Amino acid sequence: MGISALEPKSLWEVFTQLNAIPRPSKKEQKVIEFVKILAKSASYPLLLMPQGM
């Protein structure tokens, strides 16, 4: 069974999109932008912690 067969589909679609973003150590900006957009689209508040915490 692949991810596409799992439920809820919307959760696993976002998981697949997130996994497609390369995020090597100290180069997480693309994934941070993805999460910011996702949070904003769902009207969730987002708190970014300072680096190194």
N, C-alpha and C positions, 0 to 999 in steps of 0.2 A: 504494500500500500504506500503510495506516494503522498507528499504533502497536499497535493491538489484534492485528495479524497478526504482530508481531515475536516472536522467541523469545530468551530464555526468558520466558514470559508473566508469571511472578511478578515479575521485574525490572521489566518495563515497566508493570505495574500499580502498583508503588510509585512509579515515575517519574511516572506520570500523577497520582497522589495528591499527590506533592511539588509538581508544577507547578501544581496547583490552589490552593496556599496563597499568598496575596499576601505579598510580603516586600520592601517598599520599604526603601531605605537607612535604617539605624538603627532599624528596626522588624521585626527578624527573630525575635521571640520565638515566634510561632506555628510557624515552620518549625523552630526549635530544639526546641520541645516535640515536634513530629512525629518528629524524628530521635532524641530521647531515648527515646520510646516504641518506636520501631522497633528501636533498639539493645537496649533491655531485653528486648523480646519475642524477640530472637534470641540473647540471652545474650552480647552483645558488650560489651566495656568501652567507656566513653565518657569522653573527656577534653575538657572545655570550656576553651578558652584565654581569658585575660582580654581584655576589649574593647580595641581599639587596638593589638594586637600585629601 
